Amino acid sequence: PDTTAVAKLLVKIVEKEQPAFVLMGKQATDDDSNEVGQMLAQHLGWAQATFISKLTLAGDKATAVREVDGGLETIEVPLPAIITND
């Protein structure tokens, strides 16, 4: 499927449901593109945390631990946010 079309469809669902965050996988099994979560964040104007391995929610913030080339990185993003797991 077209990743742009999927992201645009998800925008409509998110706008209707108004979640504090959207948790997604990092990539599709068919094309391995890792695009939909990032496109969704862009279309919504939301923060994003990608490739996370640990998530903590507190108030209006999410703290995520993600794997990077040099080890682990901890980032904090405001909610609402798009979060993709690793």
C-alpha positions, 0 to 999 in steps of 0.5 A: 500500500501507498504509505502516504495514503495510509498516513492520511487515512490515519490522520482522519482516525486520530482527528476523530479519536483525539488520543494522547499518543499513537503507538506504532510499529517501526516498519511494514512487513511488505516494504520495510519502509519505516515511513507511516509513523513519521508521515503521520507525525508530520501531517498532524504537526505532532512530536515523534519518538522513533525506534523506542525500546522503553516508554514512560508517560507522565503528565503531558510528556513521554520519555522514551529510550531508543537505540542508536549507533552509540548505545541508548539515547533518552529523549522527552517529547510533549504529548500528543505524540507519535511513538514507534517501537523498535 
